[in-house]
Amino acid sequence: MSNNALNNRISGSKAIFLYCIVSFFLFFEMAIQVSPSVMSSQLMHDMNIGTFGLGIMSGIYFYAYTAMQIPSGILFDRYNPRIIITLSILTCVVGTFLFGISNNIYTGSLARLLMGSGSAFAFVSVLVVTADLFKSRYFAAITGITQMLAALGAMTGQMPISLLVTHIGWRNTLFTLFIIGLLLALVIWTSLKYERIKPLIKKHSHELKTGTRLKDIITQRQTWYIALYSCLLWAPMSSFASLWGVPFLREIYQFNQIKAAFLCSLMWFGLAVASPFLGAISTACKNRVYPLAISALTGAISFYLVLEFHFSALAVGLLLFLAGAACSGQALSFTVVKENNPSSAKGTAIAFNNMAVVISGALFQPLIGKLLEGDKTNLSAAYNVIDFKNVITIVFFSYLISFLIALFLIKEPMDKNL
């Protein structure tokens, strides 16, 4: 039975409803991903850790998320999405509860490991359900909307959670997220019911084909250039917006917790606004490389101004909005890596690029924490403006190097749908 035949058995309103409830998993995943950024000082105090420990504990989420990318795709190919999505949400829920009762870096790290492992299925789950329930011609548009929702989810994970942390404490905030996750798992289990038709594929031939595809893409220089661009351009979101941005704005600009969280959330809002449009701009100007370069350059300029000058909250918010919008280049990178690889390896190339995007958090969160910490353990007492500015300059260079990679190393794809 074809995808169109399946669509005939499911009404458009039901398909939209199922897409929406699965998208809530994406909101939930992004919220728990960035939650440490608005409770960093409390976590350091209550768990008796420094900035390096906080960076490691938070970054473990991304290690687990990265490691589970390819397994998540395999599981969705073999089993009912309803079962996989429910179990992955419950994994997040268990991790959230464990994080809420953690008193040291060990249980906290285990909790973040569980949260990252379950969250690895979120984005894939939305795309799988989209492919199952909607006609093929809608897939690209809905994928763009999904990327926007992911950014909005991260934004949601900062401002409201910051308010909760301020009023009820970080542990009760995590317990609240625990309850929300349980309810979401229940809704998914009871609602996500449809007959899924998938093709029969012989196991050994499938494994051989997968190995061949992986070999095809890792021997392509362009694959690595695009992956490096994606990793570096996502570093501002995974390191600054997700963790170190709030303490940076509190330390450098003397903003309070809620204002700092709101301003950092504007990076996610900028990403959400720009993501659906950059691909359209690329198509309109019939060029892939220049939009990649311009987006990275925009981020470098915006972030440099935040670092080197002292602006009002309004100006900082505008600059961070632009810095976040600039990171939408990583969304376009998925199209570029697909077009720069053979058609038989497109899916594997996209998965490889996604791993490069996600691993930036695992690399940059602990790196910044280690450089900040040195022999010190108390962020607010031990650091001056120059210390923090010098370390966060890493984020500026991630934009700048991304720009140079796009301009001088990434080639214009030969096979593109313009």
C-alpha positions as CSV (number, residue, x, y, z in Angstrom):
1,M,0.0,0.0,0.0
2,S,1.4,3.4,-0.9
3,N,1.7,6.5,1.2
4,N,-1.1,8.0,-0.8
5,A,-3.3,5.0,-0.1
6,L,-2.6,5.4,3.6
7,N,-3.5,9.1,3.4
8,N,-6.9,8.1,2.0
9,R,-7.6,6.1,5.1
10,I,-6.7,9.0,7.5
11,S,-8.4,12.3,7.4
12,G,-6.4,15.5,7.0
13,S,-7.5,16.7,10.4
14,K,-6.5,13.5,12.1
15,A,-3.1,13.6,10.4
16,I,-2.6,17.2,11.6
17,F,-3.7,16.3,15.1
18,L,-1.2,13.4,15.2
19,Y,1.6,15.6,13.9
20,C,0.9,18.2,16.5
21,I,0.9,15.8,19.5
22,V,4.2,14.2,18.3
23,S,5.6,17.8,17.8
24,F,5.0,18.4,21.5
25,F,7.7,15.8,22.1
26,L,10.0,18.0,20.2
27,F,9.0,21.0,22.4
28,F,9.5,18.9,25.5
29,E,12.9,17.6,24.3
30,M,14.2,21.0,23.5
31,A,13.0,22.4,26.9
32,I,14.9,19.8,28.9
33,Q,17.9,20.2,26.7
34,V,18.4,23.8,27.5
35,S,17.1,23.8,31.1
36,P,20.5,23.7,32.8
37,S,21.3,27.1,31.3
38,V,18.7,28.8,33.6
39,M,19.7,26.9,36.7
40,S,23.4,26.8,36.3
41,S,24.4,28.6,39.6
42,Q,21.9,26.4,41.6
43,L,23.3,23.2,40.1
44,M,26.9,24.2,40.8
45,H,26.0,25.1,44.4
46,D,23.8,22.1,45.2
47,M,26.0,19.5,43.5
48,N,29.3,21.1,44.6
49,I,30.7,21.3,41.1
50,G,32.5,24.0,39.1
51,T,32.0,25.3,35.6
52,F,33.9,22.4,34.0
53,G,31.8,19.9,35.9
54,L,28.7,21.7,34.9
55,G,29.8,21.7,31.2
56,I,30.6,17.9,31.4
57,M,27.3,17.0,33.0
58,S,25.2,19.1,30.6
59,G,27.3,18.1,27.6
60,I,26.7,14.3,28.3
61,Y,23.2,14.9,27.0
62,F,24.7,15.6,23.5
63,Y,27.0,12.6,23.6
64,A,24.0,10.3,24.2
65,Y,21.9,12.2,21.7
66,T,24.6,11.9,19.0
67,A,25.2,8.2,19.7
68,M,21.5,7.4,19.3
69,Q,20.9,9.1,16.0
70,I,21.5,6.2,13.7
71,P,20.0,3.6,16.1
72,S,16.8,5.8,16.3
73,G,16.4,5.6,12.5
74,I,16.9,1.8,12.5
75,L,14.3,1.3,15.3
76,F,11.7,3.5,13.5
77,D,12.2,1.5,10.4
78,R,11.6,-1.8,12.2
79,Y,9.0,-1.1,14.9
80,N,5.7,0.8,15.4
81,P,6.3,4.6,15.9
82,R,3.8,4.6,18.8
83,I,5.9,2.1,20.8
84,I,9.2,3.8,20.0
85,I,8.0,7.3,20.7
86,T,6.3,6.4,24.0
87,L,9.4,4.5,25.3
88,S,11.7,7.4,24.3
89,I,9.5,9.9,26.1
90,L,9.5,7.7,29.2
91,T,13.3,7.5,29.0
92,C,13.4,11.3,29.1
93,V,10.9,11.3,31.9
94,V,13.0,9.0,34.0
95,G,16.1,11.1,33.4
96,T,14.2,14.3,34.3
97,F,13.1,12.8,37.6
98,L,16.6,11.5,38.4
99,F,18.1,14.9,37.6
100,G,15.6,16.5,40.0
101,I,16.8,14.3,42.9
102,S,20.5,14.4,42.0
103,N,23.0,15.7,44.6
104,N,26.2,15.1,42.8
105,I,27.7,15.1,39.3
106,Y,27.5,11.3,39.0
107,T,23.7,10.9,39.3
108,G,23.3,14.2,37.4
109,S,25.4,12.9,34.5
110,L,23.5,9.6,34.5
111,A,20.2,11.6,34.4
112,R,21.5,13.7,31.5
113,L,22.6,10.5,29.7
114,L,19.0,9.2,29.9
115,M,17.5,12.5,28.9
116,G,19.8,12.7,25.8
117,S,19.2,9.1,24.8
118,G,15.4,9.6,24.9
119,S,15.5,13.0,23.2
120,A,17.5,11.6,20.3
121,F,14.2,10.2,18.9
122,A,12.2,13.5,19.1
123,F,13.2,15.2,15.8
124,V,13.3,11.8,13.9
125,S,9.9,10.9,15.3
126,V,8.2,14.0,13.9
127,L,9.7,13.3,10.4
128,V,8.7,9.7,10.5
129,V,5.1,10.5,11.4
130,T,5.1,13.2,8.7
131,A,6.3,10.7,6.1
132,D,3.7,8.2,7.2
133,L,0.7,10.5,7.3
134,F,1.2,13.2,4.7
135,K,1.7,13.1,0.9
136,S,5.3,13.4,-0.3
137,R,4.9,16.8,-1.8
138,Y,4.2,18.3,1.7
139,F,7.3,16.7,3.3
140,A,9.8,19.5,2.7
141,A,7.4,22.2,3.9
142,I,6.5,20.3,7.0
143,T,10.2,19.6,7.7
144,G,10.9,23.4,7.6
145,I,8.0,24.0,10.1
146,T,9.4,21.2,12.3
147,Q,12.8,22.9,12.5
148,M,11.0,26.1,13.4
149,L,9.1,24.3,16.2
150,A,12.4,22.9,17.5
151,A,13.8,26.4,17.9
152,L,10.6,27.6,19.6
153,G,10.8,24.6,21.9
154,A,14.3,25.7,23.0
155,M,13.0,29.2,23.5
156,T,10.1,27.9,25.6
157,G,12.7,26.0,27.6
158,Q,14.3,29.1,28.9
159,M,12.0,32.0,29.8
160,P,9.1,30.0,31.4
161,I,11.5,27.5,33.1
162,S,13.6,30.5,34.4
163,L,10.4,31.8,36.0
164,L,9.7,28.5,37.5
165,V,13.2,28.1,38.8
166,T,12.9,31.6,40.4
167,H,9.6,30.9,42.1
168,I,9.6,27.2,43.0
169,G,13.3,26.2,42.7
170,W,15.1,24.0,40.2
171,R,14.2,20.7,41.7
172,N,10.4,21.4,41.7
173,T,10.8,22.8,38.2
174,L,12.2,19.4,37.0
175,F,9.4,17.6,38.9
176,T,6.9,19.7,36.9
177,L,8.6,18.7,33.7
178,F,8.5,15.1,34.9
179,I,4.7,15.3,35.2
180,I,4.3,17.0,31.8
181,G,6.4,14.2,30.2
182,L,4.3,11.5,31.8
183,L,1.1,13.1,30.5
184,L,2.7,13.5,27.0
185,A,3.6,9.8,27.0
186,L,0.1,8.9,27.9
187,V,-1.4,11.0,25.2
188,I,1.0,9.6,22.6
189,W,0.2,6.0,23.6
190,T,-3.5,6.4,23.5
191,S,-3.7,8.6,20.4
192,L,-1.0,7.7,17.9
193,K,-2.8,4.8,16.3
194,Y,-2.7,4.2,12.6
195,E,-2.0,1.4,10.2
196,R,1.6,1.7,9.1
197,I,2.6,0.1,5.8
198,K,6.4,-0.4,5.3
199,P,8.2,-2.2,2.5
200,L,9.7,-5.6,3.1
201,I,13.5,-5.5,2.9
202,K,15.9,-8.4,3.3
203,K,18.1,-7.9,6.3
204,H,21.5,-8.7,4.8
205,S,21.1,-6.7,1.7
206,H,19.9,-3.8,3.7
207,E,22.9,-3.9,6.0
208,L,25.3,-4.1,3.0
209,K,23.6,-1.1,1.4
210,T,23.9,0.9,4.6
211,G,27.6,0.1,4.8
212,T,28.1,1.1,1.2
213,R,26.3,4.4,1.7
214,L,28.4,5.3,4.7
215,K,31.6,4.5,2.8
216,D,30.4,6.7,0.0
217,I,29.9,9.8,2.1
218,I,32.9,9.5,4.4
219,T,35.2,9.5,1.4
220,Q,33.7,12.7,0.1
221,R,35.7,15.8,1.2
222,Q,32.6,18.0,0.7
223,T,30.7,15.9,3.3
224,W,33.4,16.7,5.9
225,Y,33.6,20.4,5.0
226,I,29.8,20.8,5.3
227,A,29.7,18.8,8.5
228,L,32.5,21.0,10.0
229,Y,30.5,24.1,8.9
230,S,27.4,22.7,10.5
231,C,29.1,21.8,13.7
232,L,30.7,25.2,14.1
233,L,27.7,27.2,13.1
234,W,25.5,25.3,15.6
235,A,28.1,25.9,18.4
236,P,26.6,29.3,19.4
237,M,23.2,27.6,19.9
238,S,24.5,24.5,21.7
239,S,27.0,26.3,23.9
240,F,25.9,29.9,24.4
241,A,22.2,29.9,23.9
242,S,21.8,26.5,25.6
243,L,24.1,26.9,28.6
244,W,26.6,29.7,29.0
245,G,24.6,32.6,27.6
246,V,22.6,33.3,30.8
247,P,25.6,33.4,33.1
248,F,27.5,35.5,30.5
249,L,24.8,38.1,30.4
250,R,24.5,38.2,34.2
251,E,28.2,38.6,34.6
252,I,29.0,41.0,31.8
253,Y,25.9,43.0,31.5
254,Q,24.6,42.6,35.1
255,F,21.2,41.5,33.9
256,N,19.1,39.6,36.4
257,Q,18.3,35.9,35.8
258,I,14.9,36.4,34.1
259,K,16.1,39.1,31.8
260,A,19.2,37.2,30.8
261,A,17.1,34.1,30.1
262,F,14.7,36.1,27.9
263,L,17.5,37.7,25.9
264,C,19.1,34.3,25.3
265,S,15.8,32.9,24.2
266,L,15.8,35.5,21.5
267,M,18.5,33.5,19.7
268,W,16.1,30.6,19.5
269,F,13.4,33.0,18.3
270,G,15.7,34.3,15.6
271,L,16.5,30.8,14.5
272,A,12.8,29.9,14.4
273,V,12.0,33.0,12.2
274,A,14.9,32.5,9.8
275,S,14.9,28.7,9.3
276,P,11.8,28.5,7.1
277,F,13.1,31.3,4.8
278,L,16.8,30.7,4.2
279,G,16.1,27.7,1.9
280,A,13.6,29.8,-0.1
281,I,16.1,32.7,-0.4
282,S,18.8,30.2,-1.5
283,T,16.4,28.9,-4.2
284,A,15.4,32.4,-5.3
285,C,19.0,33.5,-5.8
286,K,19.9,30.2,-7.3
287,N,22.9,29.7,-5.0
288,R,23.6,27.6,-2.0
289,V,27.1,28.7,-0.9
290,Y,26.5,32.4,-0.5
291,P,23.6,32.1,1.8
292,L,25.7,29.7,4.0
293,A,28.5,32.3,4.0
294,I,26.3,35.3,4.6
295,S,24.4,33.7,7.5
296,A,27.7,32.8,9.3
297,L,29.1,36.3,8.6
298,T,26.0,37.9,10.0
299,G,26.4,35.8,13.2
300,A,30.1,36.8,13.5
301,I,29.3,40.5,13.3
302,S,26.3,40.4,15.6
303,F,28.1,38.4,18.3
304,Y,31.3,40.5,18.1
305,L,29.2,43.6,18.9
306,V,27.7,41.9,21.9
307,L,31.2,40.9,23.1
308,E,33.1,44.2,22.5
309,F,30.5,46.9,23.3
310,H,28.1,47.5,26.2
311,F,24.6,48.0,24.8
312,S,21.2,48.4,26.3
313,A,19.0,45.3,26.9
314,L,17.0,46.2,23.7
315,A,20.1,46.4,21.5
316,V,21.5,43.2,23.0
317,G,18.2,41.4,22.3
318,L,18.3,42.5,18.7
319,L,21.9,41.4,18.2
320,L,21.2,38.0,19.8
321,F,18.1,37.7,17.6
322,L,20.4,38.2,14.6
323,A,23.0,35.9,16.0
324,G,20.4,33.1,16.3
325,A,18.9,33.8,12.9
326,A,22.4,33.4,11.4
327,C,22.6,29.8,12.7
328,S,19.8,28.9,10.4
329,G,22.6,28.2,7.9
330,Q,22.9,24.8,9.5
331,A,19.4,24.0,8.3
332,L,20.3,24.8,4.8
333,S,23.5,22.6,5.2
334,F,21.3,19.5,5.1
335,T,20.2,20.4,1.6
336,V,23.7,21.1,0.6
337,V,25.1,17.8,1.9
338,K,22.3,15.9,0.2
339,E,23.0,17.6,-3.1
340,N,26.8,17.1,-2.8
341,N,26.5,13.3,-2.4
342,P,25.3,10.5,-4.7
343,S,21.5,10.1,-4.7
344,S,22.0,6.5,-3.3
345,A,23.6,8.0,-0.2
346,K,21.4,11.0,0.5
347,G,19.7,9.7,3.6
348,T,23.0,8.6,5.2
349,A,24.6,11.9,4.3
350,I,21.8,13.8,6.1
351,A,22.2,11.5,9.2
352,F,26.0,12.1,9.2
353,N,25.5,15.9,9.0
354,N,23.0,15.8,11.9
355,M,25.5,14.0,14.1
356,A,28.0,16.8,13.3
357,V,25.4,19.4,14.4
358,V,24.5,17.7,17.6
359,I,28.1,16.9,18.7
360,S,28.9,20.6,18.9
361,G,27.2,20.7,22.2
362,A,29.2,17.8,23.5
363,L,32.4,19.5,22.5
364,F,31.8,23.2,23.2
365,Q,29.8,23.1,26.5
366,P,32.6,21.3,28.5
367,L,35.4,23.2,26.6
368,I,34.0,26.6,27.6
369,G,33.4,25.3,31.2
370,K,37.0,24.1,31.4
371,L,38.5,27.3,30.1
372,L,36.3,29.3,32.5
373,E,37.1,27.2,35.5
374,G,40.9,26.7,35.6
375,D,41.6,26.2,39.3
376,K,38.4,28.1,40.3
377,T,35.1,26.7,41.4
378,N,32.8,29.7,41.9
379,L,31.8,31.5,38.8
380,S,30.2,34.6,40.4
381,A,33.1,35.1,42.8
382,A,36.1,34.1,40.7
383,Y,35.7,35.7,37.3
384,N,36.0,39.3,35.9
385,V,34.7,40.7,32.7
386,I,37.9,40.1,30.8
387,D,38.0,36.4,31.8
388,F,34.5,35.7,30.6
389,K,34.9,37.7,27.4
390,N,38.1,36.0,26.4
391,V,36.5,32.5,26.8
392,I,33.2,33.3,25.1
393,T,35.3,34.7,22.1
394,I,35.3,31.0,21.1
395,V,31.7,31.5,20.0
396,F,32.7,34.4,17.7
397,F,35.4,32.3,16.1
398,S,33.0,29.5,15.5
399,Y,30.9,31.9,13.4
400,L,34.0,33.3,11.6
401,I,35.5,29.9,10.8
402,S,32.1,28.7,9.5
403,F,32.1,31.8,7.2
404,L,35.6,30.9,5.8
405,I,34.6,27.3,5.3
406,A,31.5,28.2,3.3
407,L,33.4,30.8,1.3
408,F,36.5,28.8,0.4
409,L,35.9,25.1,0.9
410,I,32.2,24.3,0.2
411,K,31.4,23.9,-3.5
412,E,28.2,24.8,-5.2
413,P,26.3,21.5,-5.6
414,M,25.9,20.3,-9.2
415,D,22.6,18.5,-8.4
416,K,20.2,21.0,-6.9
417,N,16.6,21.7,-7.2
418,L,16.5,25.4,-8.0
